[in-house]
């Protein structure tokens, strides 16, 4: 019976006396290094990501008594709702108010007291407080921190999460190269697993075939999440701005404050997070929240939207909509004294890159095309966990006892185009580029000089 091309190459690796294909060996080595180092991180990313896809549904179950209200005929003025909050928390400062899209949902008022941020929920029909949640204990924020900072937080952990995401891309691309049939295509073992096989071949097929079918969805999940990262995300933002493909870069008539929008406002779209905040020209009277709500309605800002209060005497009311379809995103700054629009940025104002990233973020979060989006994201996330588990079982069956079982080095010189590919990858994903250098130094200078380590890593 004819064996699959992939199986033939696995047999070649088992034959210590044969020279391996140079490029195949290099990619297999990268694939192995990435997989063995980042396997536990990928499982954590996948689990937390899958939970985040259903954060709205989970929150409804967890906080039903706070979130769900009896829908009435008419809501009370927003000012009365915030007054109810002030009565219960007289020493707190109100930072923002979010108006829900659904008629049976509570208004969310965020307050700050002694540097502690609390979410206060108010029935919009009765102006009664239905409950409170500490902001950093809220399910969405806990899952987001688990997903991006592994709860621990800090710069180092954040960089490690980004590095794991970058290496997931590398692992998938090199894995596809290893999987790609070299000779005549055999469906069994390439497109479908050979379930009747035993041992390592069985687990290899489950790993490789599952990864092939899910590779595109996993790549989309990873790539759409990278704009949020610190290093690569900042590079993407700078590129979008410099190429005039992000938020609008034309000069506004109003002067700018030093703050960026994400420093003074809540629920801001990705495309306008770094937009400098405009300022209000001072006057005698100030707008009420009811008037700002009316202006938001008049300017067709789609619910759910968040009204963030002005910061300082020259601050602006920032009304942002970012939790619905990307096409409905809006960031509108109102003069806090006369209600004039100081600056307005809609989805239609974005450059092509900002539009693409905004749509990608909605896909990543699972709310771009409803339940189907959530289900596809779940399949990709859970599939990644299964792929990692299959790989670990396969590695356990392949590796020699007492050794790590790293694929042997290629015995040929690196081709110039391959070095160019490594350089481009390092530029696009800076943290991955730094890891390439560290792995090279370890592989070239440190491991060969430590005999026990050399034996274990063989």
CORPE-V500579 format. One record per residue. RES is the residue in one small letter. OMEGA is omega in whole degrees, -180 to 180 (* if undefined). Layout:
RES,OMEGA  RES,OMEGA
This chain:
x,-178  x,178  x,178  x,-179  x,-179  x,-180  x,178  x,-180  x,176  x,177  x,179  x,179  x,179  x,-180  x,-176  x,-174  x,-176  x,175  x,-177  x,172  x,-171  x,-176  x,178  x,-178  x,179  x,-179  x,178  x,-180  x,175  x,-179  x,-179  x,-180  x,-179  x,-178  x,-175  x,-179  x,-170  x,-179  x,-179  x,179  x,-180  x,178  x,180  x,177  x,-177  x,-179  x,-179  x,178  x,179  x,178  x,-178  x,179  x,-176  x,-176  x,180  x,180  x,-179  x,178  x,179  x,178  x,-176  x,-172  x,-176  x,-178  x,-180  x,-172  x,-172  x,179  x,176  x,-176  x,179  x,-178  x,-175  x,178  x,176  x,180  x,-178  x,179  x,178  x,177  x,179  x,175  x,177  x,178  x,-180  x,178  x,180  x,-179  x,-173  x,-177  x,-177  x,177  x,180  x,-179  x,-177  x,178  x,178  x,178  x,-175  x,177  x,-178  x,-178  x,-178  x,-179  x,180  x,172  x,180  x,178  x,178  x,-179  x,178  x,179  x,-177  x,178  x,176  x,-179  x,-179  x,175  x,-180  x,-178  x,-175  x,175  x,-175  x,-179  x,-179  x,-177  x,176  x,177  x,-177  x,178  x,-180  x,176  x,173  x,-173  x,-177  x,176  x,-179  x,-174  x,-177  x,-178  x,177  x,-180  x,178  x,179  x,176  x,-177  x,-174  x,-176  x,-180  x,178  x,-176  x,179  x,-180  x,-176  x,-177  x,-179  x,179  x,178  x,-180  x,177  x,179  x,178  x,178  x,179  x,178  x,-179  x,175  x,176  x,-179  x,180  x,-179  x,-178  x,179  x,178  x,178  x,177  x,179  x,-178  x,-171  x,-178  x,-180  x,-179  x,179  x,-178  x,173  x,-176  x,180  x,-178  x,179  x,178  x,179  x,-179  x,177  x,-172  x,-180  x,177  x,-180  x,171  x,-172  x,180  x,179  x,-178  x,177  x,-180  x,178  x,-180  x,-173  x,-177  x,178  x,179  x,179  x,-176  x,-177  x,-172  x,-178  x,-180  x,180  x,178  x,179  x,179  x,-178  x,-175  x,180  x,177  x,-176  x,178  x,178  x,-175  x,-175  x,-173  x,-179  x,179  x,178  x,178  x,179  x,-179  x,179  x,179  x,-179  x,-179  x,-178  x,179  x,-177  x,179  x,178  x,175  x,-175  x,-179  x,178  x,-175  x,177  x,-179  x,-178  x,176  x,-176  x,170  x,-178  x,-177  x,169  x,-172  x,-178  x,179  x,-174  x,-175  x,-178  x,172  x,-178  x,174  x,180  x,-172  x,-177  x,-180  x,-177  x,179  x,178  x,-177  x,175  x,-177  x,178  x,170  x,-172  x,177  x,-175  x,-175  x,-180  x,179  x,171  x,177  x,178  x,179  x,178  x,177  x,178  x,179  x,178  x,178  x,-179  x,-179  x,172  x,172  x,-172  x,172  x,-1  x,175  x,-177  x,175  x,177  x,-176  x,179  x,175  x,-180  x,-177  x,179  x,179  x,-179  x,167  x,177  x,177  x,-174  x,174  x,-177  x,-174  x,179  x,178  x,179  x,-179  x,180  x,-179  x,179  x,171  x,-175  x,-179  x,-179  x,172  x,-174  x,-177  x,-176  x,176  x,178  x,176  x,179  x,180  x,-177  x,178  x,179  x,178  x,-180  x,178  x,-178  x,168  x,-175  x,-178  x,179  x,177  x,-179  x,-179  x,179  x,176  x,178  x,178  x,178  x,177  x,-179  x,-179  x,174  x,-179  x,-179  x,177  x,169  x,-175  x,180  x,177  x,179  x,-178  x,178  x,177  x,178  x,178  x,-180  x,-178  x,180  x,176  x,178  x,178  x,-180  x,180  x,179  x,180  x,177  x,-179  x,-180  x,177  x,179  x,179  x,180  x,-180  x,-177  x,-170  x,176  x,-180  x,178  x,180  x,-180  x,177  x,178  x,176  x,-177  x,179  x,172  x,-179  x,-179  x,179  x,178  x,178  x,-177  x,-178  x,179  x,176  x,176  x,178  x,179  x,-180  x,180  x,178  x,179  x,178  x,-180  x,180  x,-172  x,-180  x,175  x,178  x,177  x,180  x,176  x,-179  x,-179  x,180  x,179  x,180  x,178  x,-176  x,-173  x,-170  x,-173  x,-177  x,-179  x,-177  x,179  x,-172  x,-180  x,179  x,180  x,-180  x,-178  x,-178  x,-180  x,*
